[in-house]
Amino acid sequence: MDNKYKILSTIKSPKDLKNLSEQDITSLCAEIREKLIEIVSVNGGHLAPNLGVVELTVMLHKCFDAPKDSIVWDVGHQSYVHKMLTGRYDQIDTIRTKDGLAGFPKRSESIYDDFNAGHSSTSISAAYGIARAKLLKNDTSHTVAVIGDGSFTGGLAYEGLNNAGRFKKNFIVVLNDNKMSISYNVGAMAANLSHLRVKPSYIRIKRRTEIVLSHIPLIGGVFKKVLRRSKSKIKNLIYKNTLFDSLGYTYLGPVNGHDIVELESAMTAAKKYNGPVLLHVVTKKGKGYEHAENHPKEFHGIGKFDIDSGEPLSSSKGFSYEFGKCLCNLASKDKNICAITAAMTLGTGLSEFSKKYKNRFFDVGIAEEHAVTFACGLATKGLIPFFAVYSTFLQRAYDQLIHDAAAQNLHVVICVDRAGIVGDDGETHQGIFDVSMLNTIPNTTIFSPCYFDGLKSSLNAATYMCDGLVAVRYPRGGELYRPKDITKLSMDYDVYGEDCDIALVTYGRLFSYACKAKERLAKEGINIKIVKLCKIKPINKKAVEEAAKSKNIFFFEESLVAGGIGESFGYELKKISKDYFYKIHGIKDTFVPHQTVGQAFAGLLLDDDGMIKIIKDYI
């Protein structure tokens, strides 16, 4: 037994929760919070969301019978507590580290993880599919989807909610309502939930009435049946029928998500209904850690930090910050410039813009598809919309990029944050697909700068020198190595080094590794020149001609090889009709697991060591 975590260390499966007393569960919750703060301070991760669902998670596993009962987590960034209670406590210190536990649910990791997650609004659809499959196999166990109110701003949640409303078996949606996603929630649903939070009167009246009726001999049961049949009319006397009722759900709540007695009562009640139930649970993001409670946005996803002060141990300002600063500068001179975020104001560096230019700032919630089409609407009237979005989340808007933006040749700028490898968030968050995705779309220009000054010139070019759909992609974190003799870079392409037999072609931050490889190879008497692309679509033909001056050409990209820029570059090379050796090295047909960025680059042979190995192996 771990003396510091006396109860938590004894929980080997959810069965160990069944016989715990109320006092033991309260102590267990306190231990879980302490352990969460401890591990996230060392490994980084999603602290505030997990602190907010401690009691909710414990009571879900106490009241339901996982893994027979299925629990599907939306996004899954709040699943650390779930992992501690499902046989993974001994490994929890490895979370988000190479070969350790993933920071999100992962079916290959545990039978208790019913569905992989990472992006929002998927849980209801996935859980409904699971519930339907169970029904086909005569399995009467429960299926629970746990979704936050932030995820309810995503359209997929409503598609699933609508479709599952016709299901008549054991299906429960737990709405974890903490009034936030990452930024504070916006929109009509957020306002509606706020109304429900302050209207628990229906639940109180219903409970009291049923208690009174149950004590009336002979006729009490009859009146209870009448009451149930007329419940919708009674509810409407207290407040308007909820959206959930209209969709076919029995609405229960709001319930205090930090009161274990209230949670147990509500979950026990929810299990008794045959039809779909929506259990509305109100929680506080960051609960139990003062710094996270006071600053939930900052502690949503955080790197290593000091527990006592709450201060991050690394405070370097990266590309997101520089992007925000540059966009503010552009907006100060041009009233047509506006900014859009999908609930990621802080993460995408738009905090300052949101304060300075409130009328030109739009947070649309977790709704990337809507964000792109909304931007297109703005563009039709002469505005210049900048949609700042993580690469991994832009994937959700592929149809809108093609159908609404590019097909109409509308001038919309997509600012692709977290492009490339992001590290410890793992497969669902690696930004390795946006290049191949955007490269397939006509009427599209793509910039991929490697330094802050390149970002600035790319944004300026995207605003005033390009038509149609423009993407400016940049990585997580800050600048990497820059040789002292590189002072000014073109927004199109640059050649670094003299003509020789070996050319290395690349773009984005891989240029820094290429420069290191060049210097190290020179010491061994191997000369290379680097053709650095900044505008990667369309490819400048002169850049291709520069590469073609060498007999051996190596193309490196921090993206999928399939559909990538290396293939496009190679196609242009063939038009020159010259004998040469050409090798593309990028990410093969695979997903990249969680690990540090450095570990990922090393494993993928995309750092200077990898580049040197590939070139020397050929030589």
RAGIHU-V561911 format. One record per backbone hydrogen bond with DSSP energy under -0.5 kcal/mol. CO is the residue of the C=O (numbers start at 1). NH is the residue of the N-H. If there is no record, write none. Layout:
co=(CO,CO)
nh=(NH,NH)
This chain:
co=(1,5,7,8,10,13,14,14,15,17,21,22,23,24,25,26,27,28,29,30,31,32,33,34,35,36,37,38,39,40,41,45,45,46,47,48,48,49,50,51,53,54,55,56,57,58,59,60,64,65,65,70,70,71,71,72,74,76,79,80,81,82,83,83,84,88,88,89,91,91,92,94,97,101,105,106,106,110,112,119,119,122,123,124,125,126,127,128,129,130,131,132,133,134,134,135,138,142,143,144,144,145,145,146,147,148,150,150,151,154,154,155,155,156,157,158,159,160,161,163,164,167,169,170,171,172,172,173,173,174,174,175,175,176,176,177,179,180,183,187,188,189,190,191,192,193,194,195,196,199,200,201,202,203,204,205,206,207,208,209,210,211,212,213,215,216,217,219,220,221,222,223,224,225,226,228,230,231,232,233,234,234,235,235,242,243,244,245,249,250,252,255,255,256,258,259,260,261,262,263,264,265,266,267,268,269,270,276,277,277,278,278,279,279,280,280,281,281,282,283,284,286,289,289,290,291,293,295,297,297,299,299,302,304,304,305,306,311,318,319,320,321,322,323,324,325,326,327,328,329,330,330,334,336,338,339,340,341,341,343,344,345,345,346,350,351,352,353,355,357,358,360,362,362,365,367,368,369,370,371,372,373,374,375,376,377,378,378,379,383,384,385,385,386,386,387,387,388,389,390,390,391,393,394,395,397,398,399,400,400,401,402,405,406,409,410,411,412,412,413,413,414,414,415,415,416,416,417,420,422,423,426,426,430,431,432,433,434,435,436,437,438,440,443,445,446,446,447,448,451,452,453,454,455,456,457,458,459,460,461,461,468,469,470,471,471,472,474,477,483,485,492,492,494,495,496,501,501,502,503,503,504,505,506,507,508,509,509,510,511,512,513,514,515,516,517,518,519,521,521,522,525,529,530,530,531,531,532,533,534,534,537,540,540,541,542,543,544,546,547,551,552,553,553,554,554,555,557,559,561,564,565,566,567,568,569,570,571,573,574,581,583,583,585,586,587,588,591,594,596,597,598,599,600,601,601,602,607,608,609,610,611,612,613,614,615)
nh=(3,9,10,11,12,16,17,18,18,20,25,26,27,28,29,30,31,32,33,34,35,36,37,38,39,40,41,42,43,44,305,47,302,50,51,52,286,53,53,54,57,58,59,60,61,62,63,64,66,68,69,72,144,73,114,146,76,79,83,84,85,86,86,88,89,91,92,92,94,101,95,97,100,96,117,109,110,113,114,75,118,126,127,128,129,130,131,132,133,134,135,136,137,137,139,138,140,70,172,72,146,147,174,74,176,152,153,366,154,157,158,158,159,160,161,162,163,164,165,166,167,276,171,143,277,145,174,175,279,147,176,177,281,149,178,283,185,150,181,191,192,193,194,195,196,197,198,198,199,202,204,205,206,207,208,209,210,211,212,213,214,215,215,216,217,220,219,223,224,225,226,227,228,229,230,231,234,235,236,237,237,238,238,239,246,247,249,248,251,278,280,257,282,259,260,263,264,265,266,267,268,269,270,271,272,272,273,250,173,279,252,280,175,281,254,255,177,283,257,285,287,289,292,293,294,295,296,299,300,301,47,48,45,313,314,307,310,306,322,323,324,325,326,327,328,329,330,331,332,333,333,334,337,384,386,362,388,343,364,183,348,350,351,349,354,355,356,357,358,360,361,339,341,364,367,371,372,373,374,375,376,377,378,379,380,381,381,383,382,385,338,387,413,340,388,389,415,342,417,393,394,395,396,397,398,401,402,403,404,405,406,407,410,409,468,412,385,414,470,387,415,416,472,389,417,419,474,391,431,424,426,429,430,432,420,560,437,438,439,440,440,441,442,469,471,536,537,473,508,455,456,457,458,459,460,461,462,463,464,465,466,412,445,414,447,473,416,419,319,486,487,534,535,532,497,530,503,552,529,505,554,531,556,533,510,511,512,513,514,515,516,517,518,519,520,521,522,523,524,526,525,527,504,496,532,506,533,494,508,448,536,446,543,544,545,546,547,548,549,550,581,503,555,583,505,556,585,559,587,564,568,569,570,571,572,573,574,575,576,577,553,555,585,557,588,561,590,593,99,600,601,602,603,604,606,607,605,611,612,613,614,615,616,617,618,619)
